[in-house]
Amino acid sequence: MKDTILFFERKYASVYGGLMGVMLFMTASSYAQINVWKQYTNDTLQLLWTPLTADAWLRNHTYGYRIERAEIIKGQRPRFTLLTPQPLKPLDKTNWKRISPESAAAYQAIYGSNGSNSAEGIGKNEANQQEMRHFMALLSAFKSPEVAYQMGIGFRETNLVRNKKYLYKIYAALPQNAKNDTAYIAVDTSKPTVLKSPPVLKVDELEKTVVVHWPVKSYAQDFVMYHIERSDDGKVFRRITKTPLIHADRRAQESSYKDSLGINYRSYAYRLVGMTPFGVWKTGEFITMAMGRDKTPPSQPFIESAKHIGGRSIEITWKQEPQEADLSGFWIRRASHIDGQFKNLTVMPLPKTERRFVDDKADLSATNHYIVYAVDTAGNERASFAAYASLQDSIAPVPPQKLTGKISPKGEVTIRWKKNDEKDLMGYYVYYANDPSHEFSQVTHQMLVEPEFRDTITLRSLTKKVYYRVVAADKHFNHSQFSEILELKRPDSIKPVVPLITSIDIKENEAMIHWGASPSDDVVEYRLYRREHKKEATLIKSFIKKDLIIREYKDILQPNILYEYYLEVVDESGLVSDKSPVQAAKAIPSFYLTDRPQPSVTYISERKQTKITWSYAAKEMHRMIIYRAEEKKGFKIIGVASHKEGLFIDKPPRIGTYQYMLKAIAEDGRETTFSNPVEIKL
């Protein structure tokens, strides 16, 4: 089999040259697609098609192809007519016409001595051979439509009606249950097929080399082979590709060709020539100018030293060996980090004779890394290895700002602050004290990189608060001043101590409650409660803020009700104390009744009597005591009347001026005050 393959390649190498090693887009697939091309000119339509895989090509040319045509009418479904009652197959050996090298190559591809008309049971070597035969057959068809007709993969139809639109359907005449592929292509007879111009070449100008490339995938339906032509003067072009170029990778968007030149900076004109699937070569309408360019950079510079010489100045020295004739100068670039972006320190490159540069604007707040770039007349650069220069920095960072923190109920401390802006900042240290006037001690075992610190403290301490300060340090070990003090209160787990109600002063229906101060120093509220017999206690007064110094409260009592009083206090942590011991109070009944009788006196002349009546709103049982005074003398009791009688008759001893006054006495002994006196003249 090896001998046969060699014979095949050698025999047709003169026809296709170096194309034998290119396998185009032939990849195995269980379901092969069919590509189809068209060309319509002078009322004549030419079609060309091929499966994409060798096994499908072998199978299909065994069974042949059928072609159907339908006129495209708007609003109607296509009605196809069979144009090939007999499937199109390759001509047999007897009728094959070897009229050209292409027809001979196609014949060998189909009827070669080791060719097989079956795709079954082929080994690896034979599969490669079949792919090569498929490839050679397709190239022959592309180069000569007549060969495509002999191979049964080409079709010509003449005398088509103009100004019509047709849809052609091409498929293999396989058995009914076999997997098949159908290709469709539309044809418009109102205008001939327009032959496109090959795309404009793009170029990459390299060292004594020009690489041309073009968008081959987007032109796959227009051109199948290419040649590159070059001109020294832009007028006379010669072909620089010995064999046609074929796009070998269906996935690639572009194809390219490298033209090796013997010299740089000599301009050439390039253009692309493409061959259509029907063997027509079309020359590109546009040219592209390009030349080989110097792409070889100078030798690598070597930085000998980079040292701080005072202030913000750093001196860089280097050597350049060997020094090429086309060396143009040097760029000095600096970055604050070895992996950062290096920027030029000069507007123009330094002269090629320079070997020293002073950077007088080095960054004091960051690290300074330097690279020397040698540049030649073509703009090619080569970089030295980076060098680091250390500055003697004595400027300390600013103290950390905006400290915040909290302590959890378990004693876990979290402190945060604003991150410093210094570029050379290295980290932070945290300090701690139980009293702001004491010396602060460092609590960080190692430098903190982030502006956050976590600590754990005991909650069982006599000190209610803790204090923190932070110091920032830079990479030159300069330390900032202390930050402002952050004061944090320990979470309180001990309830405050409630004070005692020291006394209750009762005056008739008023009670003045007195109490002492709580010994706890974090009390923020005093609460006074009152409870009536068999009722829930109610808060009658809360003392907060400036009222915390009040130590008494006056309450109004209702008669015959026993009141109980107690206190609670609340501290800063919201903890509530126990209740104080209860103190009781009850209103003291008054000796005097509240209301007074209002007397009224009437003289009955015919009887020489005075009638005393009164109004009195009290409901309790009482007696009314009647007093009389004569001519501004003292009052004397003249009688007693019950509350049921409601009046009293007096017989004055003589004519004159009298005053009457009343007092009510209840059954429990309480009495009213004297009524206002009422005067009458007889």
Secondary structure as GFF3:
##gff-version 3
##sequence-region A 1 682
A	DSSP	alpha_helix	2	11	.	.	.	ID=ss1
A	DSSP	alpha_helix	13	16	.	.	.	ID=ss2
A	DSSP	three_ten_helix	17	21	.	.	.	ID=ss3
A	DSSP	beta_strand	34	41	.	.	.	ID=ss4
A	DSSP	beta_strand	44	51	.	.	.	ID=ss5
A	DSSP	alpha_helix	54	63	.	.	.	ID=ss6
A	DSSP	beta_strand	65	71	.	.	.	ID=ss7
A	DSSP	beta_strand	81	82	.	.	.	ID=ss8
A	DSSP	alpha_helix	101	111	.	.	.	ID=ss9
A	DSSP	alpha_helix	124	143	.	.	.	ID=ss10
A	DSSP	alpha_helix	145	151	.	.	.	ID=ss11
A	DSSP	beta_strand	154	157	.	.	.	ID=ss12
A	DSSP	beta_strand	165	172	.	.	.	ID=ss13
A	DSSP	beta_strand	182	188	.	.	.	ID=ss14
A	DSSP	beta_strand	202	206	.	.	.	ID=ss15
A	DSSP	beta_strand	209	214	.	.	.	ID=ss16
A	DSSP	three_ten_helix	217	219	.	.	.	ID=ss17
A	DSSP	beta_strand	225	231	.	.	.	ID=ss18
A	DSSP	beta_strand	237	239	.	.	.	ID=ss19
A	DSSP	beta_strand	255	260	.	.	.	ID=ss20
A	DSSP	beta_strand	268	275	.	.	.	ID=ss21
A	DSSP	beta_strand	281	283	.	.	.	ID=ss22
A	DSSP	beta_strand	288	290	.	.	.	ID=ss23
A	DSSP	beta_strand	302	310	.	.	.	ID=ss24
A	DSSP	beta_strand	313	319	.	.	.	ID=ss25
A	DSSP	beta_strand	327	335	.	.	.	ID=ss26
A	DSSP	beta_strand	343	344	.	.	.	ID=ss27
A	DSSP	beta_strand	350	351	.	.	.	ID=ss28
A	DSSP	beta_strand	356	359	.	.	.	ID=ss29
A	DSSP	beta_strand	368	376	.	.	.	ID=ss30
A	DSSP	beta_strand	381	383	.	.	.	ID=ss31
A	DSSP	beta_strand	387	389	.	.	.	ID=ss32
A	DSSP	beta_strand	401	407	.	.	.	ID=ss33
A	DSSP	beta_strand	412	418	.	.	.	ID=ss34
A	DSSP	beta_strand	425	433	.	.	.	ID=ss35
A	DSSP	beta_strand	441	442	.	.	.	ID=ss36
A	DSSP	beta_strand	452	456	.	.	.	ID=ss37
A	DSSP	beta_strand	465	474	.	.	.	ID=ss38
A	DSSP	beta_strand	486	489	.	.	.	ID=ss39
A	DSSP	beta_strand	501	507	.	.	.	ID=ss40
A	DSSP	beta_strand	510	515	.	.	.	ID=ss41
A	DSSP	beta_strand	523	532	.	.	.	ID=ss42
A	DSSP	beta_strand	538	544	.	.	.	ID=ss43
A	DSSP	three_ten_helix	545	549	.	.	.	ID=ss44
A	DSSP	beta_strand	552	556	.	.	.	ID=ss45
A	DSSP	beta_strand	562	571	.	.	.	ID=ss46
A	DSSP	beta_strand	583	586	.	.	.	ID=ss47
A	DSSP	beta_strand	598	604	.	.	.	ID=ss48
A	DSSP	beta_strand	609	615	.	.	.	ID=ss49
A	DSSP	beta_strand	622	630	.	.	.	ID=ss50
A	DSSP	beta_strand	636	642	.	.	.	ID=ss51
A	DSSP	beta_strand	647	650	.	.	.	ID=ss52
A	DSSP	beta_strand	657	666	.	.	.	ID=ss53
A	DSSP	beta_strand	678	681	.	.	.	ID=ss54
###
